[in-house]
Every structure is written in structure tokens, then in C-alpha cells.
Amino acid sequence: MNRMDFTEPESWTRLRAAAAEFAAGHVTRAAVEAERRSGDGVNREITRALGQRGWVAPAWPVAEGGAGLAPLEAAVLSSALRQAGVPTTGHGTTLLPANAIRALGSDYLKRRILPGVAAGEILISLGYTEPGGGSDVFACVTTAERDGDTWIVNGQKVFTTFAHLADYCFLLTRSVPGSAGPRGLTMLLVPLDSPGIQVQAVRTIGHERTNIVYYTGVRVLDADRVGEPHQGLAVMQAALAAEQNVAPASRTGEIAAHAVEFARIQTGPDGGPLINDPLVRERLARMAMEAEVADLLTLRAAFLDAAGERPGPVAALWGPESYLRAAAAALDLAGVAGLLDWTDPAAPVDGSLASHYRSAVATTIYGGSSEVLRSLIAEQRLGLPRSRPRR
């Protein structure tokens, strides 16, 4: 009788251990508290340290500044770093436009940008969403007008996370007047120190900082264009596919572990630890199972990508949705005590239960809202009719 072997390869075990060692040396209490105060999601010192190991872009070849890891190994490493508390928003987001530049950028852009990305020296934010667009990135009205060897950009973007720290913005613009939807778009890599750019902070319910960015007569060199003029759809598809084929916000395992920790130290109605309650144990078990599914879907996405197939947004949907379910269940278990955040010395588990729930609510719109991702799964995987109007 054949048996399925679920034993992890030794290389995965070594990567998890290396990630834990890295976090122990770099994710200090000071770094954690600085992130809690700022909500930036970025620590440039840690990002540079990752770059020194080739871990900013672990799947890139060593010759390009990566670690030369296989796709599954890179997925294991990234997951282990995230779970160990290493900030991943900055370099993880940067890799989306960086991979688009690798695929469709000019040789000039590749030489100028990619080595800095791999070294952790260059960060790129995403300039997609606009005030009236919601999850429809192609409802773009920010304009780019060609003027010789430059483009003149005017418009506004919202939810531009870490734009106040980034070096560039991967900016979606409408370059053909009167065009609509995915037609007539051009992608520009805009230096964020350019004259005419104003960054305004927005604080979220999850204690995270995002930004509104205003562009007024900003001149961008044509050499900083990614892809062909007016063909931004192909560039966007390359970047969006990378974002939706992973589960960057899958933190279900973190909240599940914190909920178990709380249940072990909290006294239940019978005077014993709360974890002794069968109903509590059932909810903790469900969190653990959903966390395992989230991790497996992340590996599945890497496996299919390595095989040349399109994984689709299954992992990107399950990760945030399971995270939100687990965070809500943890608050139910904790009651009023779970609402205390890290600023209150009496907060259990260092205030993580409240922090997780606040963050989880927002993750269901990252990389496309849950409704959009469900629609894509229905069309791409189940063959159901398109539910959204074509432009």
C-alpha cells in the first residue's frame, strides 16, 4: 500500500531555521515598537540586511542579486520570515513592479533599478487606485501627456502604501485622451522626489499608514516608462498576476498561535485555564486547520507557478478571509480583554488580538477585493459566465 509522505525536504527545514535566526537578530523590540507607532510596514535597515543575503528577491538568480532558490523554497522562506515578524510589505510590494520590469522593461531600466531592488536599497510603491475607482484599477483618470522625451503627469492616487518612504511609484496613467477601461494606459516608474508630488498620510483602522499622493505637472522621463506607450494593460497584467497568485496577507497562523497563548494563560469560568473548555478547543482547532490550508495554498501557488501554470487568486482569497475569521473568533474568545491594544499594559498577549482584527479587516481588499477574487475564480477555474461588465 502506497503512503503519501508529508515530510518536508531538509532544505525547507534549513530555510525556516535561517529565517528564525535572522529574525532573532534583527526584529528587536525597538523595531517592533517603531513599526507599531509608525504603521509604515517598512524597515529599511532590515530590508538591506535581507538584500545582503539575497532574500529580497530569493527566487532571482544569484547573479542578479537573489538567492537562486527554487520557487517552493522561496515561498517557504518568505512565509517563514513573515511569521517570524520580519516586515515584508516594502520589499514584497517592490517585487511586483520589479518583476514586471524584468519581463517588460527596457535594458536601461533593468540595469538602473533591479540591482538596487535585490540589494534592498530601492523600494517601489504601487500607484493604482484612485478616489472614484475602488477595486477597478482601470477606472484611471490620472493623465500622462507626452512632451518630447518626457511625460507630464497630473492626477491623484490613494492607498499608496509607504509612498512617503519609497524611491519610486509604479504609476498607472491614462495617456490617450478619451480612452476608457484598459485601453490607452501607460505605466511610468516615477521618482518620488520629483517636483510637483505631494504625499499626504492616511491612518487606517489597523494602525497602518497609507497615503494619498497628488501629482501636479510632474515631469517623468520617457526612459522611465515600463513597457510600450499606451500598452499599460500588459504591464499591469504582469504585476497583478504576481500579486493575486500569492497570499501575502495570510497571517492566519499568527493569530491562531496568539489565540492559543491567550487561552493557556486566561482563567475560564471553572477556574482552570480557558483552553480546557471543549468549545474553546474546537474554535482553536478550526483556526489551526484554516492556517494550515492557507500555508498549503501558498505552496500550491508556488508549485503551479514553477510548473508554468497560472495558480489564480485562490490563495489570495483564502489567506485574508481565513485571517479575518480567525481574528474574529479570537476576539470572541477573549471578550472585552481582547479589545485592549499594545499601548495598554494590561492587554493580553501584548495586545496582538486587537491588532490582528484591525489588520485583518483591511487585508480583504489587498490585491483585489474578495468579491473581485471570487469572480475571477468563478470565471477562470469554474468556467462560469463573466459577472463583471467588459470595458
C-alpha positions in Angstrom: 0.0 0.0 0.0 1.4 3.4 -1.1 1.6 6.1 1.6 1.8 9.8 1.0 4.9 11.3 2.6 4.3 14.7 4.1 7.9 15.1 5.4 9.4 18.4 4.5 12.6 18.5 2.5 15.7 19.2 4.5 16.3 22.4 2.6 12.9 23.8 3.8 13.9 23.0 7.4 17.2 24.8 7.0 15.4 27.8 5.5 12.9 28.0 8.3 15.8 27.9 10.8 17.7 30.5 9.0 14.7 32.8 8.9 14.2 32.4 12.6 17.8 33.2 13.3 17.6 36.3 11.1 14.5 37.5 12.9 16.1 36.9 16.3 19.0 39.2 15.3 17.0 41.9 13.5 13.4 42.1 14.7 14.2 43.8 18.0 11.7 45.1 20.5 12.7 48.6 19.4 12.0 47.7 15.8 8.6 46.2 16.7 7.5 49.3 18.7 8.7 51.6 16.0 6.5 49.8 13.5 3.6 50.0 15.8 4.0 53.7 16.2 4.5 54.4 12.5 2.4 51.8 10.8 4.8 52.0 7.8 5.2 48.3 7.2 8.8 49.0 6.1 12.1 48.9 7.9 14.9 49.9 5.5 17.7 48.6 7.7 16.1 45.2 7.9 15.4 45.3 4.1 19.1 46.0 3.4 20.0 43.1 5.7 17.7 40.8 3.7 19.3 42.1 0.5 22.7 41.1 1.7 21.5 37.5 1.9 19.7 37.6 -1.4 16.4 37.3 0.4 14.7 40.4 -1.0 14.3 38.5 -4.3 15.1 34.9 -3.2 13.9 33.3 -6.5 16.1 35.5 -8.6 19.5 34.1 -9.8 22.5 34.8 -7.6 24.0 36.7 -10.5 21.0 39.2 -10.3 21.3 39.6 -6.5 18.9 36.9 -5.5 19.4 33.7 -3.6 18.8 31.3 -6.6 16.1 29.4 -4.7 13.6 27.2 -6.4 10.0 28.7 -6.3 8.9 26.4 -3.5 11.9 27.2 -1.4 11.4 30.9 -2.0 7.8 30.6 -0.9 8.8 28.7 2.3 11.4 31.3 3.1 9.1 34.3 2.6 6.4 32.7 4.7 8.9 31.9 7.5 10.3 35.4 7.5 6.7 36.9 7.7 5.7 34.5 10.5 8.9 35.4 12.4 7.9 39.1 12.4 10.1 40.4 9.7 8.5 43.4 7.9 7.7 42.3 4.3 5.4 44.9 3.0 8.1 47.1 1.5 10.2 44.6 -0.4 7.3 42.3 -1.1 5.4 45.1 -2.8 8.5 46.2 -4.6 8.9 42.8 -6.2 5.6 43.2 -8.1 6.8 46.1 -10.3 10.3 44.8 -10.3 9.2 41.5 -11.8 7.2 43.5 -14.4 10.4 45.5 -15.2 12.4 42.2 -15.5 9.8 41.0 -18.0 8.9 44.1 -20.0 11.2 46.9 -19.0 14.0 48.4 -21.1 17.6 47.3 -20.7 18.2 50.8 -19.2 15.6 50.3 -16.5 16.7 46.8 -15.8 20.3 48.0 -15.2 19.3 51.0 -13.2 16.6 49.6 -11.0 16.9 45.8 -10.5 20.3 45.6 -8.7 19.1 48.2 -6.2 15.9 46.3 -5.6 17.7 43.0 -5.0 20.1 44.8 -2.6 17.2 46.2 -0.6 18.3 49.7 -1.5 15.3 50.6 -3.8 11.7 50.5 -2.7 8.8 50.9 -5.2 5.2 51.7 -4.1 2.1 51.0 -6.3 0.1 53.8 -7.8 -3.0 52.1 -8.9 -6.1 53.1 -7.0 -7.9 56.4 -7.5 -10.6 58.1 -5.3 -13.5 57.0 -7.5 -12.1 53.7 -8.7 -12.4 51.4 -5.8 -11.1 47.9 -6.8 -11.3 48.8 -10.5 -7.8 49.8 -11.3 -8.7 50.6 -14.9 -11.0 53.4 -13.8 -7.9 55.5 -14.1 -8.1 59.3 -14.8 -4.6 60.3 -13.8 -3.2 61.7 -17.1 0.2 61.4 -18.7 0.8 63.8 -21.7 3.7 63.2 -24.0 6.0 66.2 -24.3 9.1 65.2 -26.3 11.2 62.9 -24.2 9.1 63.4 -21.1 5.6 62.8 -19.8 3.6 65.4 -17.8 1.6 63.7 -15.1 -1.5 65.2 -13.4 -3.8 63.3 -11.0 -4.3 61.7 -7.7 -3.8 58.2 -6.2 -5.0 56.8 -2.9 -3.9 53.8 -0.8 -0.3 54.3 -1.9 1.3 52.4 1.0 4.8 53.5 2.1 4.9 56.2 -0.7 6.5 58.5 2.0 9.4 56.1 2.2 9.6 54.7 -1.3 12.1 55.8 -4.0 9.7 55.3 -6.9 6.0 54.8 -7.6 4.9 52.3 -10.3 2.2 54.6 -11.7 -0.7 53.8 -13.9 -1.7 56.7 -16.1 -4.1 57.4 -18.9 -2.1 58.5 -21.9 -4.7 58.5 -24.6 -7.4 61.3 -24.1 -10.9 59.9 -24.3 -9.9 56.3 -23.8 -11.6 54.1 -21.2 -11.0 50.9 -19.3 -7.8 49.0 -20.0 -7.1 50.8 -23.3 -4.9 53.9 -23.6 -2.9 53.4 -20.5 0.9 53.8 -19.9 2.9 52.6 -16.9 5.6 55.0 -15.6 8.2 54.5 -12.9 8.0 57.9 -11.2 10.8 59.1 -8.9 9.0 60.2 -5.7 11.4 63.1 -5.1 10.2 64.7 -8.4 8.9 68.3 -8.2 5.1 68.5 -8.1 4.5 65.5 -5.9 2.7 65.8 -2.6 2.3 62.9 -0.2 -0.5 63.0 2.5 -0.7 60.5 5.3 -3.9 58.4 5.9 -4.2 56.4 9.1 -6.2 53.2 8.9 -8.3 51.2 11.4 -5.4 48.7 11.6 -3.0 51.4 12.9 -1.3 51.2 9.5 -0.2 54.2 7.4 -1.2 54.6 3.8 -1.1 57.7 1.6 -2.8 60.0 -0.8 -0.4 61.1 -3.5 -1.0 64.2 -5.6 0.7 64.7 -9.0 0.7 68.2 -10.3 2.6 68.9 -13.6 5.1 66.1 -12.7 7.7 65.5 -15.4 8.8 62.0 -15.9 11.4 60.9 -18.4 10.3 58.6 -21.2 13.2 56.4 -20.2 11.3 55.7 -17.0 8.4 54.2 -18.9 7.7 50.5 -18.3 6.5 48.7 -21.4 5.3 50.3 -24.6 3.4 53.6 -24.7 -0.4 53.2 -24.4 0.1 49.4 -23.7 0.0 49.6 -19.9 -2.5 46.7 -19.8 0.2 44.1 -20.5 2.4 45.6 -17.8 -0.5 45.7 -15.3 -1.4 42.1 -16.0 2.2 41.0 -15.3 2.2 42.8 -11.9 -1.4 42.0 -10.9 -0.9 38.3 -11.7 2.1 38.2 -9.4 0.1 39.9 -6.6 -3.0 37.7 -7.0 -1.1 34.4 -7.3 0.2 34.6 -3.8 -1.2 35.1 -0.3 0.8 38.0 1.1 -1.7 38.8 3.8 -2.1 35.2 5.0 -1.4 35.7 8.7 -3.9 33.1 9.9 -1.2 31.1 11.6 -0.1 34.1 13.7 -3.5 34.9 15.1 -4.1 31.1 15.7 -0.9 30.9 17.8 -1.7 34.0 19.7 -5.2 32.8 20.5 -3.8 29.5 21.9 -1.4 31.5 24.0 -4.2 33.6 25.4 -6.4 30.5 26.1 -3.5 28.9 28.1 -3.0 31.9 30.4 -6.6 33.1 30.7 -8.7 31.7 33.5 -12.0 30.1 32.4 -15.4 30.1 34.2 -14.5 26.9 36.1 -11.3 28.5 37.5 -9.0 26.5 35.2 -7.2 27.6 32.0 -9.7 28.7 29.3 -8.1 26.2 26.9 -9.7 23.3 28.9 -13.1 24.3 27.6 -14.1 21.9 24.8 -15.9 24.7 22.8 -12.8 26.9 23.1 -10.6 24.0 21.9 -12.9 23.4 18.9 -12.5 27.0 17.8 -8.8 26.9 18.2 -8.6 23.7 16.2 -10.6 25.3 13.4 -8.2 28.3 13.4 -5.2 25.9 13.2 -6.8 23.9 10.3 -7.5 27.1 8.3 -4.0 28.3 8.9 -2.6 25.1 7.6 -4.8 25.4 4.5 -3.6 28.9 3.9 0.1 27.8 4.1 -0.6 24.9 1.7 -2.3 27.1 -0.8 0.7 29.4 -0.7 2.9 26.4 -1.5 0.4 25.3 -4.2 0.7 28.7 -5.9 4.5 28.4 -5.9 4.3 24.8 -7.2 1.9 25.7 -10.1 4.0 28.8 -11.0 7.1 26.7 -11.2 5.2 24.3 -13.5 4.4 27.1 -15.8 0.7 27.2 -14.9 -1.4 30.1 -13.6 -2.3 29.5 -10.0 -5.0 32.0 -10.0 -6.2 34.0 -6.9 -7.3 31.1 -4.7 -4.5 31.7 -2.2 -5.0 35.4 -2.3 -8.7 34.9 -1.4 -8.3 32.2 1.3 -5.4 33.9 3.1 -7.2 37.2 4.1 -10.6 35.6 4.5 -9.3 32.9 6.9 -7.3 35.5 8.7 -10.4 37.6 9.3 -12.4 34.6 10.5 -9.7 33.6 12.9 -9.2 37.1 14.2 -12.9 37.5 14.9 -13.0 34.1 16.6 -10.0 35.1 18.8 -11.9 38.3 19.9 -14.9 36.3 20.7 -12.8 34.1 23.0 -11.1 37.0 24.7 -14.1 39.2 25.2 -13.5 42.7 26.4 -9.9 42.0 27.2 -9.2 41.3 23.5 -10.1 44.9 22.7 -7.0 46.3 24.5 -4.2 47.2 22.2 -0.4 47.2 22.8 -0.5 50.7 24.4 -2.3 49.3 27.5 0.0 47.4 29.9 -3.0 45.1 30.8 -3.5 44.0 27.2 -3.2 40.2 26.9 -0.7 38.7 24.5 0.9 42.1 24.1 -2.3 43.5 22.5 -2.0 41.2 19.5 -5.6 40.1 19.4 -6.9 43.6 18.8 -4.1 44.4 16.4 -4.8 41.3 14.3 -8.5 42.0 14.0 -7.9 45.6 12.9 -5.4 44.5 10.3 -7.5 41.5 9.1 -10.5 43.6 8.1 -8.3 45.6 5.7 -6.5 42.6 4.1 -9.7 41.5 2.3 -9.2 44.4 -0.2 -5.4 44.0 -0.9 -4.6 42.7 -4.3 -8.2 43.0 -5.3 -11.2 42.8 -3.0 -12.7 39.4 -2.0 -15.6 40.0 -4.3 -13.4 40.5 -7.3 -11.2 37.5 -6.5 -14.3 35.3 -6.2 -15.5 36.5 -9.6 -12.1 35.6 -11.1 -12.1 32.2 -9.6 -15.6 31.6 -10.9 -14.6 32.6 -14.4 -11.1 31.1 -14.6 -11.5 27.9 -12.6 -15.2 27.0 -12.8 -15.9 28.2 -16.3 -18.9 30.3 -15.2 -20.0 33.3 -17.2 -18.3 36.7 -16.6 -20.1 38.6 -13.8 -18.4 41.9 -14.4 -19.1 44.1 -17.5 -16.4 44.3 -20.1 -14.9 47.6 -20.9 
